[in-house]
């Protein structure tokens, strides 16, 4: 390469990572009752970043009690216009501290700074601004003249968009008058803990937001706790099933946003260069750690060869490496565990006879990395066409007619998202009607907006987040 | 490329129908997607060694241009002197690619740059509107070439293109190409008047099929002139054209590129769309006048660590 980009790292000096973090309960950081902790590591270097407290049953009790008190005495009775002021304040502080949040997110999660800076953190602020606007207008949202909050929400979020998923959960819950106990993912707790500081900075009343760190046990204790009225979970379908079982027969309301195996459908008449761009964005955005990732490419057979040539050529320009480098396109895989899962499924793809092609990107020596990979000659019968890989691995299938495209796209237990690429408007509408997916993107992919509802069909979960629809999950009516 | 089977053969007379069928059969361009791709690439951060390399390359790619009614031999001599030695204070600074002037000033330019390696480009074909009979355009071209121009920048007849008379535009370009002889032909599409990226792609293919050596965005007399997404679409066209025919065509964004930062964004676009093969003054040029001084200022900043005022860089 003649034009070698020199390293352009974003400075780490803006973030101040403490050696150890407590739990955020009732407005302050406290030590866990039984003193246990775990380490969070930086996926790009495998270095330990901090000691993180593990919340046990006693801590969950405390946090739920604090949230209940805050709900009954302060937040629930507070007029919506007053709640809005706090949310607007939080949104503005997020904007003011955007660079700090972006750098911390990239360090803890491994995602490229370009994405945390240009996508995650701006969306986080937008989510709080958007739901702040709803707080005093709930009577006009279509859920009756005076919809009431549910009470205390127990929320468990994944590691792929740590702060954004926190915003998706906390902003609507708070706007509608609920209080929350939130558990961030085990591997990515740091931005949630910084968010706790932002709550302090915004002088949010104690107990309205409580952050409990820990692993699956903490999440289970929280979800099964008698004191919560609502469970909101984003994560794997497997854990979602356990949660659905555990809340069955209780008064708890539940929303689940689970896995996906989205089809990105490219027709012969598509704007091919932009379609390829969208396919790349659909699967390699955030290292493919996206529940709505376009992990299956369905391409019309008559242009399959052309599209694959363009796709491979484009993939050779992907820059894999240091998440903090401003020119990085694909960052680190979030954890050793996830890397092992991606590797295992990719090997199964090869064993089952699919053709593997990997972009020739140099990878760093340390850390968790996986080169962007494409499998061709994939059929519906391959496991890599059915199971969620949650990594930078694309399975390519072909179709001959629009009907076949619909049949193949819908032939999955999931149903979170889909993409359509064609220059023909009527075909977009025809197809969108038939695709069994919560979100259908046309000539774009992985676009998120706080005003737009998001959620799945079938094993991708139930309930909607975002938009007016997202309020419903937190209102009794 | 699966489409090569339907490609008109530029060596033979393409029928109006086959040209139309071909151009309208090219894949469309999604406006939102193309603009988003260009915007994403514009966030690339080019620092230190990469920046130094890019600035030098950008200087070598400049077609230093003056296209004013008030141009005189004196003005052109000054421009040509600057083209040969852009930064008198720094001998390591390379010369620019070419000077670009009106046909009547070609003799002055040729005389001034003789032996320096800097080429002389001349606009022709009734620049900038192109609204004269073909015979007049051809005379314009022959005059420029006879006066010693190494490169001819022609404008296409946008009126004919927009009214769907593709064969007429095709014919004009082939005639101009013939009149150029050995001179390189750059075909100005005037993308600001074409209205859509689909038209930019079609005009790019038309110009390449008709024998253009370069495709160029703009005259600089129409706004918008060069933009990143337009240049992206043209780069995709030259890439696909080479894949289909084996012939490489150059790209020249012109007009509105004023800062070193802009120029580097274009080089990133080239690098990540068509790659190394086009990162050379033989295949990529900037049509610009004020760009050069900003490139020089940034070069000197990188070398010395501080900015010198504009008075330390020469007027052209």
Boltz contact constraints between the chains, C-beta under 6 A:
constraints:
  - contact:
      token1: [A, 2]
      token2: [B, 276]
      max_distance: 6.0
  - contact:
      token1: [A, 2]
      token2: [B, 279]
      max_distance: 6.0
  - contact:
      token1: [A, 3]
      token2: [B, 271]
      max_distance: 6.0
  - contact:
      token1: [A, 3]
      token2: [B, 279]
      max_distance: 6.0
  - contact:
      token1: [A, 5]
      token2: [B, 50]
      max_distance: 6.0
  - contact:
      token1: [A, 6]
      token2: [B, 47]
      max_distance: 6.0
  - contact:
      token1: [A, 6]
      token2: [B, 48]
      max_distance: 6.0
  - contact:
      token1: [A, 6]
      token2: [B, 49]
      max_distance: 6.0
  - contact:
      token1: [A, 6]
      token2: [B, 50]
      max_distance: 6.0
  - contact:
      token1: [A, 8]
      token2: [B, 45]
      max_distance: 6.0
  - contact:
      token1: [A, 8]
      token2: [B, 47]
      max_distance: 6.0
  - contact:
      token1: [A, 271]
      token2: [B, 27]
      max_distance: 6.0
  - contact:
      token1: [A, 271]
      token2: [B, 28]
      max_distance: 6.0
  - contact:
      token1: [A, 271]
      token2: [B, 29]
      max_distance: 6.0
  - contact:
      token1: [A, 271]
      token2: [B, 30]
      max_distance: 6.0
  - contact:
      token1: [A, 272]
      token2: [B, 27]
      max_distance: 6.0
  - contact:
      token1: [A, 273]
      token2: [B, 236]
      max_distance: 6.0
  - contact:
      token1: [A, 274]
      token2: [B, 30]
      max_distance: 6.0
  - contact:
      token1: [A, 274]
      token2: [B, 33]
      max_distance: 6.0
  - contact:
      token1: [A, 274]
      token2: [B, 34]
      max_distance: 6.0
  - contact:
      token1: [A, 277]
      token2: [B, 33]
      max_distance: 6.0
  - contact:
      token1: [A, 277]
      token2: [B, 37]
      max_distance: 6.0
  - contact:
      token1: [A, 306]
      token2: [B, 2]
      max_distance: 6.0
  - contact:
      token1: [A, 317]
      token2: [B, 272]
      max_distance: 6.0
  - contact:
      token1: [A, 326]
      token2: [B, 45]
      max_distance: 6.0
  - contact:
      token1: [A, 327]
      token2: [B, 44]
      max_distance: 6.0
  - contact:
      token1: [A, 327]
      token2: [B, 45]
      max_distance: 6.0
  - contact:
      token1: [A, 423]
      token2: [B, 28]
      max_distance: 6.0
  - contact:
      token1: [A, 443]
      token2: [B, 30]
      max_distance: 6.0
